[in-house]
Structure formats: structure tokens, C-alpha cells
């Protein structure tokens, strides 16, 4: 997974790519770093609201994802 600290903190669109499946989650936020950290935290804790993203994360693990 790309280091989140390298991403600009301005408002933006962002994507989370699951490399094995080529599935992409697209979002927007005024604070990209905080939002991406929230996604990662939810995924690691197995409580992400997007069940498809959570399933792929559980199946393939953190290293299979790219920002």
C-alpha cells in the first residue's frame, strides 16, 4: 500500500485499488490523509462499510492494495 503520508492533504478524489481483482474504490475528501487512514483502520478492524472492499481486503491482505 502506498505510504499515506506522501499524499497531498488538499481536497481531492482518491482511489483504492485491489491489484489481484482490478477493483477500484473511489472516494473524495477534504482531508485525504485522514480519510485514507480511516479506511485503513476500518479495514484492519474488519468493520469497513463497503462489504466488497472488506471481503477483498480480508482475502488478499494489505499488501494487495494500492492507493
C-alpha positions in Angstrom: 0.0 0.0 0.0 1.3 3.5 -0.8 2.5 5.4 2.1 -0.4 7.7 3.0 1.9 10.4 4.4 3.1 11.2 0.9 -0.3 12.2 -0.4 -1.3 15.9 -0.6 -3.7 17.0 2.2 -5.8 19.2 -0.1 -9.4 18.2 -1.1 -9.2 15.6 -3.8 -10.6 12.4 -5.3 -8.7 9.2 -4.3 -8.8 5.6 -5.3 -8.0 2.3 -3.5 -7.0 -0.4 -6.0 -7.2 -4.1 -5.2 -4.4 -5.4 -7.5 -5.5 -9.1 -7.8 -9.0 -8.2 -8.8 -8.5 -4.8 -10.5 -11.4 -3.5 -8.5 -11.3 0.2 -7.6 -12.9 2.1 -4.8 -13.2 5.8 -5.5 -13.9 8.5 -2.9 -13.5 12.2 -2.2 -12.4 14.1 0.9 -11.3 17.5 2.1 -8.6 15.7 4.0 -7.2 12.8 2.0 -4.7 11.7 4.6 -7.3 11.4 7.4 -9.8 9.7 5.1 -7.4 7.1 3.8 -6.2 6.4 7.3 -9.8 5.9 8.4 -10.3 3.4 5.5 -7.2 1.5 6.5 -8.2 1.5 10.2 -11.7 0.2 9.3 -10.3 -2.5 7.0 -7.8 -3.7 9.6 -10.5 -3.9 12.2 -12.9 -5.7 9.9 -15.6 -3.1 10.1 -15.4 -1.2 6.8 -18.8 -0.1 5.5 -18.1 -1.3 2.0 -18.5 -5.1 2.3 -16.9 -5.9 -1.1 -13.8 -3.9 -0.3 -13.7 -5.5 3.2 -14.0 -9.0 1.6 -11.2 -8.4 -0.8 -9.0 -6.9 2.0 -9.7 -10.0 4.2 -8.9 -12.3 1.3 -5.8 -10.7 -0.1 -4.4 -8.6 2.7 -2.9 -5.1 3.0 -0.1 -5.7 0.5 -2.6 -6.3 -2.3 -3.9 -2.8 -2.2 -2.5 0.4 -3.8 -3.6 4.0 -3.4 
